[in-house]
Amino acid sequence: MEQITLAKQTTRLKDCHSNKILDSLAKGLMILGLRGELIPTTSELNYMINMLQQDYGNLPIGELDLAFELMAKNKLDENPETYQNFSVLYLSRMMGAYARFVRVNWVEPKQEFKQLEQPKLDTQEMFDFALDIYRNSKDKSFDKIFMALEVFKHILKNNLMEFNYSEIYNLTLNKLKERIIDRESKNKINEILRDEDQLENMCRRMAVKIYFDSL
């Protein structure tokens, strides 16, 4: 099954940033039809992310996306009905069902395949979903916004707001530095500050927060 082969070419969960896994969970929740108060709490989501990176660390993130897709399409041997409660138990059952599905339906091919492309979501639906989660979340930290990078692209594409990037950069730096409470946290923040890509993504997440707060 080529779909599985392509998914296996993506980054392993243990090597992914937690925000990327959070976005995958958000997409999964969306296609399972969960909204608003039915979304797990921030602490529950953080637990799920830690579980995925520890217990399924060698699994590529594309397979997590595929597991959600197959579950929503009732292709796995588990009941896809969430009963309006997406829990750690549900996630574990889904991952187990996906593993069984792979064992039956996939044989490692000898030929090479092109890199997997992320499935395209309706950008307005994605935007509305992320905003709905943000409004119903107690934790409104800028780096915890679901699918923030995609939302940022949507804001720019539709000219929804003009950003002062200098202000956003300084605000992001200040917020990150506020989190330094010991040597470990200082090392983590310095790692972000040294990585231009990570810092740029943090600034984009801050821009999304500023826009969401203005609505």
Disulfide bonds with the S-S distance in Angstrom:
none
